[in-house]
């Protein structure tokens, strides 16, 4: 079995979900678009496509031309009913491919924050076994609208749209795939933004929060991953 992972920036890869798939027997074609690696024209032949996060906006194709190629792949995946999971920017790209708007969220969410399941989320098989409120890692300033016909699955206090499912596409605004080393790396790479949003001690606070929150989210993450794996393997 093969999975396709599209990186929009080198430091935001498939993370713990990629490792989970590898342990399940998947080979992952991990393509770093930010380094000039070519985006396939189609996801044909892959059991699932993972579209990862990044600091850019979905409409910044002038600065990041690969976003246009990524959008075309997603539009092709929609036509062919391929399975796709989008993480943060990846979720926003799915929304755009589905014809929904991506705009600035009223506030930036950076850190470990609660997300609550909607009524549809409580009925969603991909979220089965999860608590009604779970703590997830966030790092985003934009947010997606829910496409017409999609199931709105989760919300937070300051970001109404945290997840949706539309057919074989799952869009997440948050980052279940991160591990502690990712948070430390991101807090260094994106330090100016972190300082603007959380002050001079922002990095120190975020690392401390991660030490506390990360072990507590592992059970929920593993349940979620098992749900995703069953879905990916469905014919």
C-alpha positions in Angstrom: 0.0 0.0 0.0 1.1 3.5 -0.8 0.4 6.9 0.7 1.3 10.3 -0.8 2.4 13.1 1.6 2.6 16.7 0.2 4.8 19.1 2.3 4.2 22.8 1.8 7.3 23.6 4.0 10.1 21.2 4.9 9.5 21.3 8.7 5.8 20.3 8.5 5.7 16.7 7.4 3.4 13.7 8.0 4.8 13.3 11.5 3.4 10.8 13.8 0.6 9.8 11.4 3.2 9.0 8.7 5.1 6.8 11.2 1.8 5.1 12.2 1.1 4.3 8.5 4.6 3.0 8.0 4.1 0.6 10.9 0.9 -0.5 9.2 2.8 -1.5 6.1 2.4 1.7 4.0 5.2 3.1 1.8 5.0 6.9 1.8 6.0 9.1 -1.1 7.0 12.2 0.9 7.2 15.1 -1.5 8.6 18.4 -0.4 7.0 21.0 -2.6 8.9 23.8 -1.0 12.2 22.3 -2.3 11.0 22.2 -5.9 10.0 18.5 -5.8 7.2 18.0 -8.3 3.6 17.6 -7.3 2.0 14.7 -9.1 -0.9 15.5 -11.4 -3.0 12.9 -9.8 -3.3 10.8 -6.6 -4.0 7.7 -8.7 -2.4 4.6 -7.2 -2.4 5.9 -3.6 -4.6 4.6 -0.8 -4.6 8.1 0.8 -3.1 11.5 0.2 -1.9 13.7 3.1 -1.8 17.4 2.6 0.3 19.0 5.3 0.5 22.4 6.9 2.5 25.5 6.2 2.8 29.2 7.1 1.5 30.5 3.7 -2.0 31.4 2.7 -3.8 29.2 0.2 -4.0 32.1 -2.3 -0.3 32.9 -2.3 0.3 31.2 -5.6 2.5 34.1 -6.7 5.0 33.4 -3.9 4.4 29.6 -3.9 3.5 28.4 -7.4 3.3 24.8 -6.2 0.0 25.6 -4.5 -1.7 25.8 -7.9 -0.4 22.3 -8.7 -1.6 21.0 -5.3 -5.0 22.5 -6.0 -5.3 20.7 -9.3 -4.4 17.4 -7.7 -7.1 18.0 -5.1 -9.7 18.8 -7.7 -8.7 15.6 -9.6 -9.0 13.7 -6.3 -12.6 15.1 -5.9 -13.6 13.9 -9.3 -12.1 10.4 -8.7 -13.3 10.1 -5.0 -9.8 9.6 -3.7 -9.2 9.7 0.0 -7.5 12.8 1.3 -6.7 14.2 4.7 -5.7 17.8 5.1 -3.9 19.1 8.1 -4.2 22.9 8.9 -3.1 24.5 5.6 -3.9 21.2 3.9 -7.5 21.4 5.3 -7.8 24.9 3.9 -6.6 23.6 0.5 -9.3 21.0 0.6 -11.9 23.7 1.4 -10.7 25.8 -1.5 -10.8 22.8 -3.8 -14.4 22.2 -2.7 -15.3 25.8 -3.4 -15.4 27.2 0.1 -13.7 30.4 1.3 -10.5 30.6 3.3 -10.2 33.8 5.4 -8.5 35.2 8.4 -9.7 33.9 11.7 -10.7 36.5 14.3 -7.6 35.5 16.3 -4.6 33.3 15.8 -4.6 30.0 17.6 -1.2 28.9 18.8 -0.8 26.3 21.4 -2.7 23.4 23.0 -6.4 24.2 23.0 -9.7 22.5 23.5 -11.8 21.5 20.5 -15.4 20.3 20.8 -17.2 17.9 18.6 -20.4 19.1 16.9 -23.5 16.9 16.7 -22.3 15.6 13.4 -18.8 15.1 14.9 -20.3 12.8 17.6 -21.9 10.7 14.9 -18.8 10.6 12.6 -17.1 7.2 12.4 -13.7 8.8 11.9 -14.1 10.4 15.4 -15.7 7.4 17.1 -14.4 6.8 20.6 -13.1 10.3 21.1 -14.4 12.5 24.0 -16.7 15.4 23.2 -13.9 17.8 24.0 -10.3 17.1 23.3 -7.1 19.0 23.5 -5.2 19.5 20.2 -2.2 21.5 19.0 -3.0 24.6 16.9 -0.9 27.0 14.9 -3.0 28.9 12.4 -4.2 32.4 11.5 -6.6 31.5 8.7 -9.7 29.4 8.8 -11.9 27.6 6.3 -15.6 27.9 5.7 -17.5 24.6 5.6 -18.1 23.6 2.0 -21.7 23.0 0.8 -22.7 19.5 1.5 -19.9 18.8 4.0 -20.4 17.6 7.6 -19.1 20.2 10.1 -17.4 18.0 12.8 -15.6 20.2 15.3 -15.3 23.8 16.6 -13.4 25.8 19.2 -14.3 28.8 21.2 -12.5 31.2 18.9 -12.6 29.2 15.6 -16.0 27.9 14.5 -14.7 25.5 11.9 -12.1 23.0 13.1 -12.9 20.0 11.0 -15.2 18.8 8.2 -15.7 15.7 6.1 -16.9 15.8 2.6 -17.1 12.4 1.0 -13.7 10.9 1.0 -12.0 14.1 2.2 -11.3 15.0 5.8 -10.1 18.6 6.6 -8.6 19.4 10.0 -7.6 22.9 11.2 -5.4 21.5 13.9 -2.3 19.3 14.1 -2.8 15.8 15.5 0.4 14.7 13.7 2.9 16.8 15.8 5.3 15.4 18.3 7.2 17.4 21.0 10.2 17.8 18.7 8.0 19.4 16.1 6.7 22.0 18.5 10.2 23.0 19.6 11.4 23.2 15.9 8.3 25.3 14.9 8.7 27.6 17.9 12.3 28.3 16.7 11.4 28.6 12.9 8.3 30.8 13.5 9.7 32.6 16.6 8.9 36.2 15.4 5.2 35.2 15.0 5.2 33.4 18.3 6.7 36.5 20.1 4.1 38.8 18.4 1.2 36.6 19.5 2.4 35.4 22.9 5.1 37.7 24.1 8.8 37.5 24.8 8.3 34.3 26.8 6.1 32.7 24.2 8.5 30.0 23.2 9.3 29.0 26.8 5.6 28.9 27.6 4.8 26.8 24.6 7.5 24.2 25.2 6.3 23.9 28.8 2.7 23.5 27.7 3.8 20.8 25.3 5.5 18.8 28.0 2.3 18.8 30.0 -0.2 18.3 27.2 1.5 16.0 24.8 1.4 12.8 26.9 -2.3 13.4 27.8 -3.3 13.5 24.1 -1.7 10.3 23.0 -4.6 8.0 23.8 -7.1 10.2 21.8 -4.6 10.5 19.0 -4.1 6.7 18.8 -7.9 6.1 18.7 -8.2 8.7 15.9 -5.4 7.1 13.9 -7.0 3.6 14.2 -10.2 5.1 12.9 -8.4 6.7 10.0 -6.6 3.5 9.2 -9.9 1.5 9.0 -11.3 4.1 6.7 -8.3 4.1 4.5 -8.4 0.4 4.1 -12.1 0.3 3.2 -12.8 -0.6 -0.4 
